[in-house]
Amino acid sequence: MREPSELYEVLVDEIAAESPVLLHSLTGFLDAGQAGRLAVAHLLRELDHRTVATFDLDDLFDYRARRPRMTFVSDHFAAVDLPSLELVEVTDAAGTPFLLLHGAEPDHAWQRLTRAVGDLVETFNVRLTIGMHAIPWPVPHTRPVEVTAHATDASLVSGHTPWVGSLDVPGHLAGIIELHLGDTGHQAMGYAAHVPHYLVSAEYPSASVTLLNHAGQAGGLSLPTGELSDAADQALHEISAQIAQNPENVGAVEALEAQYDAVAASRQLDGAIEEGDEEDRPLTASDLQSGDELAAQVERFLADMDSREE
């Protein structure tokens, strides 16, 4: 078996931070609404950064399953958009350096890649690793974006509402990395933003803003969100305008709102217990399932709108 170190190349002798925070976001499975991709692109656009390490995706990526896009101009191929996975050092708005692992979730060698990330965590003395993800959820776009928080140490997510019981979910590299770091004595956590079911395939910058706010607070980082917040406001305005054209879908969103408000009223929010409730009610599977049909109805409507505009 090849060594994990053969998967990547370190390009610097040292980094600025002595014990940095590491943020990570991989496009693909856990990127509903392209929330992670938008958040990463925003950070790299707004903040100074340099590449620390690159990964050899020829060993990790299935090009035939996810063929890269190529540009053909007139009579020749002009460019190809190949996937990448890299570790960069970023300086936040307050001058604090941190690390950011970003790119496409690979198809192969997950265990070896997980160990490679663990090696980099030790090499650069990372004190906390934070994942930024987004998942479909039966919620309306007219309510604040919430998150599901998870960690190797419960104290890291003590202020968040837990999930009751257990769920069997498809495996993903980000989760396996978190498991590995916990097993090897490192602190790791993550946030999964709840993206409305009907907006999973669209860009949803509201979730990106939420992820950056949570990651920044947990890691003690000053992460800018100004342009993303403006984009989120514009996107919400456009979504509401589209939905308003169909009374049936207005009703579906209102039903999602009623469900969201009922769940919120039954559990502790912002540290305050709603009057009449004796204790915080954690989330259950019924909260996740009951809005599926409503969300699917709105999703079909927006898909119809997109097809008409093409």
Buried (B, 14 or more C-beta within 10 A) or exposed (E): EEEBBEBBEBEEEEBEBEEBBBBBBBBBBBBBBBBBBBBBBBBBEBBEBEEBBBBEBEBBBEEEEEEEEEEEEEEEEEEEEEBEBBBBBBBBEEEBBBBBBBBBBBBEBBEBBBBBBBBBBEEBEBBBBBBBBBBBBBBBBBBEBBBBBBBBEEEBBEEBBBBEEEEEEEEBBBBBBBBBBBEEEBBBBBBBBBBBBBBBBBBBBBBBBBBBBBBBEBBEBEBBBEEBBEBBEEBBEEBEEBBEEBEEBBEBBEBBBEBBEEBBEBBBBEEEEEEEEEEBBBBEEEBBEBBEEBBBBBBEBBEEBEEEEE
